[in-house]
Amino acid sequence: MSPEVRALGLDEVLEILPQRIGDERGFFSETWSAVRFGELGLALTFVQDNHSYSAAKGVLRGLHYQLPPFMQNKLVRVVKGAVFDVAVDIRRGSPTFAKWVGVEISARKWNQLLIPKGFAHGFVTLEADTEVIYKVTSPYSPAHDRSIRFDDPDIAIAWPVPSTELQLSDKDRTAPLLRQAEVFGVAEGRVRR
């Protein structure tokens, strides 16, 4: 039951499509397997699972990341509803620094997004009552938690929900621009062996 893996154009950001086996009762899907992902060259040890619920369309969370030594690889999936999920390269010295990639992740599509260390992450809900589950390779550390403005003009993310309809936390609304943010070098952390 190896998943299908698609490169999305930024170093190590991958869309993963787990297989589903179904019958009249429903389906079964292996959404994470250390053995199968290891066979694909992805050696990850997840230490925490997070579950996010958003009541409305237009809830934007991000762009979030953690500084070393608590940088995180994330495996993000949606179990109800849909999001537009974004990864932004924030590794100074990277040829794709400040570039982003976005993909719709939904319960309907049954896809996942693997976001490596060195990338900021955010999403906006495309439907009400959306639930997102994501695995991380380092625990949450408030002292290392950082954010970048969702509307930073140097990144220029094309969010699919009009800015007038977005719902943000105060933390995300007042986050610094990338040029003012604490980030790290390109050599920090790798996903692939």
N, C-alpha and C positions, 0 to 999 in steps of 0.2 A: 504494500500500500504506500509506496513512495509518492510524495507530493510532486506536483508540477511546480517548477521554479522559473520565474521570469525576471531577468535583469531589467531595471527601470532607468538605466542611463547614468545613475550616480553610483560611484564606488560602493559596492556591497549593499545597496538598498535593493531589496528583493520583494517581489510579490510572490506569495506562496499559495498554491491552490491544493489543499488536502483533498484526497479522494473521499467520496461518500458512497457507501454501499447501502442500498435501500430496498425495501419491499413494502407490502401493504401496511405494515406496522409503523414504518418510519424509516430512519436511517442510522448508520453508525459511521463515525469519522474519527480517524486518528489525527488530532490537530497538532500534536507535538510528540516526537519520539527522539530521544537522544541518539539511539542507534541509527535510525533512518536519516536524521539530519546530519549526523556524523559522517555517514556514507556520502553525503552531498558536500562534505568539506566544511560543515558548519559545526564547530566544536563550542557549544554554549552550555553554561551551567546556570540555570535560572534559580533565583533565590526568593522571589516574591511574585505573587499574582495580584493584579489590581483590577477592580471592577468599577466602571464609571457609568452612571445613569444620567441622561439628560432628558428633561420632560418636554422640551420644545425643539422645533426646527430652528437652526441658527445659533445654537449654543457653540461658542468657539472656545476651545481650551488649547493654550499654547501661545507661543512656541517655548517649550520647556526642555531643559537638559540639566545634567549635573556635572560639576567639576571633578577632576581627579582627586582622590583615588576612588570616587564613587560614580564614575561614568557608567552609563547603562546601554547595553544592547536591549532592544525591545522587540517583542513579537506581539503584534496588535491584531485583534480580530473583533468582529461585531457579531453578537449573538441575537440582537433584535434591532431592526431599523437599518440605518445607513449613515456613513460619514464620508466626507472628503478628507483624506488623511495626507499629511504633508511631512516630508523630511527635508531639512536644510543643512547643507554642509557648512559647518562652522569651524573647520580645521584650518587655521592660518597656514599658508604655504601650499595648500591643496590646489590643484589646477581647477577644481570646481568650487572653490570657496565662495560662499554666499549664493550658490545655485540651489534650486529646489526641485523636487519632484512631488507630484500629487497623484493619488489614485483613489477612486471610490472603493470603499470596503463596505460590504453589506452582508447581512444574514442571507439574503437571496443569492448573492454571488458565491458565498462561502469561501472568500479569499482572506488572506492575511498579509500584513506588511512587516518585513523584518527591517528594523532601523538600527544601524550599527552605532557604536560609540563614535563620538565626534560629530553627531548630527543632532540638531534641535528637532523637536517633534511637536506637531499640533494637529488638531482636527476641528472641523465644523460639522454639526449634525445636519443631515439632509432630510430627516424625518423626525417627528415627535416620538417620544418614548423610545429613544435609542440607548442600547446598552453595549458598552465596549469593554472587552477583557484584554489585558495585556500582561505578559510575563516580562520580568526584568532580571538582569544579571547582577545588579547591585541593589542593596536596600535603599529606600528613600533616606536621604540625609538633608535635613533642613539647612544645615550650614553650607552645603555644597549645591543646593538647588538654585537654579538661575532661569531667567526668562529673557526673551527677545520680543520686541514689538511684532505683533501679527501683521501690521501694515507698514513695516519698514520699507521705504522706497528703494533702498539698495538691494533688497531681496525681491520685492514686487511680486508677491504671491497673488495669483488670480483666483481668489476665493470665489466659489460659485454662489454664494449668498450675498446680497447687497449689504454694504457696511451699515446701512441704516437699520437693518433687521438683525444684526448680530447681538448676542448677549454674552458679555464677558465679565470675568471677575475683576475687582479693582487691581489685583496683582498683574493680570494680563493687560489691562487697559493702560497701566502706567509703566510697563516694562521698558527697559532702555533699548535704543537702537543697536544694531549689530556693531557699529563702529565704536560704541561706548561700552559694550558688554565684555565681560571676562570670558575669553575662549582659550583654546589650547592649540598646540601644534599638530601637524599632520601625522606625526609618528605615534601619537597617543592611541593605543589600543587598536586591535584588528579583530575582525570577526572570523575570517577564514584562517585555517591552519597554514 
